Amino acid sequence: MAIVRVEIAKRPQEQRDAIIAGITEVLVQNGAKREGVQVLLYELEMTCWGRGGVTFDQIKKQQEAEVAAQAKAKKKPSKRK
């Protein structure tokens, strides 16, 4: 029997299903019995998880703002005389 515990950020159900299936498949390919594999997902809110003193929610918002600023800069027409 194998029990796998995974800590991840919250995801849609389809992704959780795929993660569980994928982890199970890797263990089965390496000799585990499919019915003996248990996968436990521990999901965390992006506001409850951080790196470098900043929550992942804040990091994501900053990255989105940077991408938006870059897209806006690309759309801005050049001022040639």
CYANA upper distance limits for C-alpha pairs under 8 A (distance plus 0.5 A):
  1 MET  CA     32 ALA  CA      7.56
  1 MET  CA     33 LYS  CA      7.80
  1 MET  CA     36 GLY  CA      4.98
  1 MET  CA     37 VAL  CA      6.35
  1 MET  CA     38 GLN  CA      8.35
  2 ALA  CA     32 ALA  CA      7.82
  2 ALA  CA     36 GLY  CA      6.67
  2 ALA  CA     37 VAL  CA      5.35
  2 ALA  CA     38 GLN  CA      6.61
  3 ILE  CA     37 VAL  CA      6.57
  3 ILE  CA     38 GLN  CA      5.24
  3 ILE  CA     39 VAL  CA      6.36
  3 ILE  CA     40 LEU  CA      8.00
  4 VAL  CA     37 VAL  CA      8.35
  4 VAL  CA     38 GLN  CA      6.74
  4 VAL  CA     39 VAL  CA      5.29
  4 VAL  CA     40 LEU  CA      6.60
  5 ARG  CA     39 VAL  CA      6.54
  5 ARG  CA     40 LEU  CA      5.31
  5 ARG  CA     41 LEU  CA      6.55
  5 ARG  CA     42 TYR  CA      7.79
  6 VAL  CA     39 VAL  CA      8.09
  6 VAL  CA     40 LEU  CA      6.71
  6 VAL  CA     41 LEU  CA      5.46
  6 VAL  CA     42 TYR  CA      6.45
  7 GLU  CA     41 LEU  CA      6.55
  7 GLU  CA     42 TYR  CA      5.20
  7 GLU  CA     43 GLU  CA      6.42
  7 GLU  CA     44 LEU  CA      7.80
  8 ILE  CA     41 LEU  CA      7.62
  8 ILE  CA     42 TYR  CA      6.76
  8 ILE  CA     43 GLU  CA      5.59
  8 ILE  CA     44 LEU  CA      6.71
  9 ALA  CA     43 GLU  CA      5.78
  9 ALA  CA     44 LEU  CA      5.37
  9 ALA  CA     45 GLU  CA      6.46
  9 ALA  CA     46 MET  CA      6.65
 10 LYS  CA     43 GLU  CA      5.55
 10 LYS  CA     44 LEU  CA      6.19
 10 LYS  CA     45 GLU  CA      6.38
 10 LYS  CA     46 MET  CA      7.89
 11 ARG  CA     15 GLN  CA      6.73
 11 ARG  CA     16 ARG  CA      7.03
 11 ARG  CA     43 GLU  CA      8.37
 12 PRO  CA     16 ARG  CA      7.02
 13 GLN  CA     17 ASP  CA      6.61
 14 GLU  CA     18 ALA  CA      6.78
 15 GLN  CA     19 ILE  CA      6.59
 16 ARG  CA     20 ILE  CA      6.70
 16 ARG  CA     41 LEU  CA      8.36
 17 ASP  CA     21 ALA  CA      6.63
 18 ALA  CA     22 GLY  CA      6.42
 19 ILE  CA     23 ILE  CA      6.61
 20 ILE  CA     24 THR  CA      6.58
 20 ILE  CA     39 VAL  CA      6.54
 21 ALA  CA     25 GLU  CA      6.58
 22 GLY  CA     26 VAL  CA      6.84
 23 ILE  CA     27 LEU  CA      6.98
 23 ILE  CA     39 VAL  CA      8.03
 24 THR  CA     28 VAL  CA      6.69
 24 THR  CA     34 ARG  CA      7.31
 24 THR  CA     37 VAL  CA      6.69
 24 THR  CA     38 GLN  CA      8.17
 24 THR  CA     39 VAL  CA      7.88
 25 GLU  CA     29 GLN  CA      6.57
 25 GLU  CA     34 ARG  CA      8.26
 26 VAL  CA     30 ASN  CA      6.90
 27 LEU  CA     31 GLY  CA      6.98
 27 LEU  CA     32 ALA  CA      5.89
 27 LEU  CA     34 ARG  CA      8.42
 27 LEU  CA     37 VAL  CA      8.05
 28 VAL  CA     32 ALA  CA      5.03
 28 VAL  CA     33 LYS  CA      6.34
 28 VAL  CA     34 ARG  CA      6.25
 32 ALA  CA     36 GLY  CA      7.53
 32 ALA  CA     37 VAL  CA      7.58
 33 LYS  CA     37 VAL  CA      7.20
 44 LEU  CA     48 CYS  CA      6.89
 44 LEU  CA     49 TRP  CA      7.42
 45 GLU  CA     49 TRP  CA      7.35
 46 MET  CA     50 GLY  CA      8.20
 46 MET  CA     55 THR  CA      7.17
 46 MET  CA     56 PHE  CA      5.67
 46 MET  CA     57 ASP  CA      5.36
 47 THR  CA     55 THR  CA      6.08
 47 THR  CA     56 PHE  CA      6.89
 47 THR  CA     57 ASP  CA      5.78
 47 THR  CA     58 GLN  CA      8.24
 48 CYS  CA     55 THR  CA      7.31
 49 TRP  CA     55 THR  CA      6.01
 49 TRP  CA     56 PHE  CA      6.50
 50 GLY  CA     54 VAL  CA      5.67
 50 GLY  CA     55 THR  CA      4.32
 50 GLY  CA     56 PHE  CA      5.69
 51 ARG  CA     55 THR  CA      6.88
 51 ARG  CA     56 PHE  CA      7.51
 54 VAL  CA     58 GLN  CA      6.96
 54 VAL  CA     59 ILE  CA      7.33
 55 THR  CA     59 ILE  CA      6.89
 56 PHE  CA     60 LYS  CA      6.48
 57 ASP  CA     61 LYS  CA      6.76
 58 GLN  CA     62 GLN  CA      6.66
 59 ILE  CA     63 GLN  CA      6.67
 60 LYS  CA     64 GLU  CA      6.64
 61 LYS  CA     65 ALA  CA      6.68
 62 GLN  CA     66 GLU  CA      6.72
 63 GLN  CA     67 VAL  CA      6.73
 64 GLU  CA     68 ALA  CA      6.65
 65 ALA  CA     69 ALA  CA      6.61
 66 GLU  CA     70 GLN  CA      6.67
 67 VAL  CA     71 ALA  CA      6.66
 68 ALA  CA     72 LYS  CA      6.60
 69 ALA  CA     73 ALA  CA      6.62
 70 GLN  CA     74 LYS  CA      6.78
 71 ALA  CA     75 LYS  CA      6.91
 72 LYS  CA     76 LYS  CA      6.84
